[in-house]
Each structure stands twice: as C-alpha cells, then as structure tokens.
C-alpha cells in the first residue's frame, strides 16, 4: 500500500489470510498521535500526501477483522481502528485509545 508523504516512495504493508489482516504502517506513523490527520509533522517530506496516507491507513485499518501494527509506537504495537463519534480511534486495550482522523 503506497503511503507517500513521510518519505518519497514509502510503503506500508497489508498482510493476511482468511479475511483477517494486519496493516503494518512502517514509518508513516511513529506515534499514535500521528494518526490525527489535523497535525502536520516536521519530518514529513510532503505534508498533503502524508495526511492522505494517514487517512488511507485509518480507513484500511477500520475494515472488519483488521489490526493496525505501529512498529514504532512506544509500548503499544497492535490495535484496532473503530468509530469514535464523527472520528476514528485506535484502540490498543481497554481505556487506551488514540484519536484517528
């Protein structure tokens, strides 16, 4: 899955079988706070593309039977994306949610 914007040519990976999958975000997100597409990050090479990439990761991660894997996230790595009002949230464990989009 192309996730250009943080760096030129960046890709994230979607792996799975039997209707279950994991979205491995790679360098597109280093911290769950980066899932908030309203925030621009100093290290993004192309901010509009980076925002679009993070929106696409959130949408893909919100599909049924999908886990989002943030390999650079501190302490928490695997989470699910779910609706939270008009926004989305990454849920890692009960009480540990980060806003997304």
Secondary structure per residue as TSV (DSSP state, phi and psi in degrees):
chain	resnum	aa	ss	phi	psi
A	1	X	-	360.0	120.1
A	2	X	B	-68.1	127.7
A	3	X	-	-132.1	60.4
A	4	X	T	-67.8	156.6
A	5	X	T	127.5	-48.9
A	6	X	S	-68.0	-49.2
A	7	X	S	-140.3	152.5
A	8	X	T	-61.1	133.3
A	9	X	T	78.1	8.2
A	10	X	-	-64.6	144.4
A	11	X	B	-133.8	146.9
A	12	X	-	-110.9	164.4
A	13	X	E	-122.9	140.6
A	14	X	E	-114.7	117.3
A	15	X	E	-125.9	145.0
A	16	X	E	171.2	-180.0
A	17	X	E	-162.2	154.3
A	18	X	T	55.2	37.6
A	19	X	T	80.7	2.0
A	20	X	E	-113.6	143.8
A	21	X	E	-153.3	165.2
A	22	X	E	-122.3	138.1
A	23	X	E	-105.0	110.6
A	24	X	E	-93.6	111.1
A	25	X	-	-79.2	-18.7
A	26	X	G	60.7	-136.0
A	27	X	G	-83.4	0.6
A	28	X	G	-64.7	-25.5
A	29	X	-	-142.6	126.7
A	30	X	S	-102.4	-12.1
A	31	X	S	-153.1	144.2
A	32	X	G	-56.0	-25.4
A	33	X	G	-63.5	-26.3
A	34	X	G	-69.3	-10.8
A	35	X	G	-71.6	-17.4
A	36	X	-	-75.9	103.2
A	37	X	T	-69.6	-9.1
A	38	X	T	-77.9	-15.3
A	39	X	-	-94.9	131.0
A	40	X	-	-98.0	140.5
A	41	X	-	-111.8	138.4
A	42	X	T	-57.2	-31.0
A	43	X	T	-90.7	2.1
A	44	X	-	-74.5	129.3
A	45	X	S	-70.4	-39.1
A	46	X	S	-137.8	97.6
A	47	X	H	-59.8	-43.7
A	48	X	H	-61.3	-40.8
A	49	X	H	-67.7	-38.6
A	50	X	H	-62.9	-42.0
A	51	X	H	-61.7	-47.0
A	52	X	H	-61.5	-38.6
A	53	X	H	-64.5	-43.1
A	54	X	H	-68.2	-35.1
A	55	X	H	-63.8	-42.9
A	56	X	H	-65.3	-38.6
A	57	X	H	-63.4	-41.1
A	58	X	H	-63.6	-44.0
A	59	X	H	-63.9	-42.9
A	60	X	H	-67.1	-40.5
A	61	X	H	-68.4	-20.1
A	62	X	T	-83.5	-5.5
A	63	X	S	-68.5	152.4
A	64	X	T	-57.8	146.6
A	65	X	T	60.3	36.1
A	66	X	E	-122.4	137.9
A	67	X	E	-116.2	136.7
A	68	X	E	-95.0	128.4
A	69	X	E	-113.9	110.2
A	70	X	-	-100.5	90.9
A	71	X	T	-64.7	-17.7
A	72	X	T	-100.6	-2.1
A	73	X	S	-65.2	136.6
A	74	X	S	-72.5	129.1
A	75	X	S	69.7	-46.1
A	76	X	-	-107.8	130.1
A	77	X	-	-116.4	-49.8
A	78	X	E	-103.1	128.8
A	79	X	E	-145.8	170.7
A	80	X	E	-114.7	150.7
A	81	X	E	-103.2	130.9
A	82	X	E	-142.7	157.2
A	83	X	E	-63.1	142.7
A	84	X	E	-139.2	81.4
A	85	X	T	71.5	-130.5
A	86	X	T	-83.7	-3.6
A	87	X	E	-112.8	-175.0
A	88	X	E	-118.8	161.7
A	89	X	E	-139.3	147.4
A	90	X	E	-94.6	121.0
A	91	X	E	-105.6	122.4
A	92	X	E	-100.3	-40.9
A	93	X	E	-158.0	163.3
A	94	X	T	-51.9	127.6
A	95	X	T	83.8	-3.0
A	96	X	E	-116.5	90.3
A	97	X	E	-127.0	146.5
A	98	X	E	-124.8	136.2
A	99	X	E	-66.3	147.4
A	100	X	E	-139.9	126.8
A	101	X	-	57.9	360.0
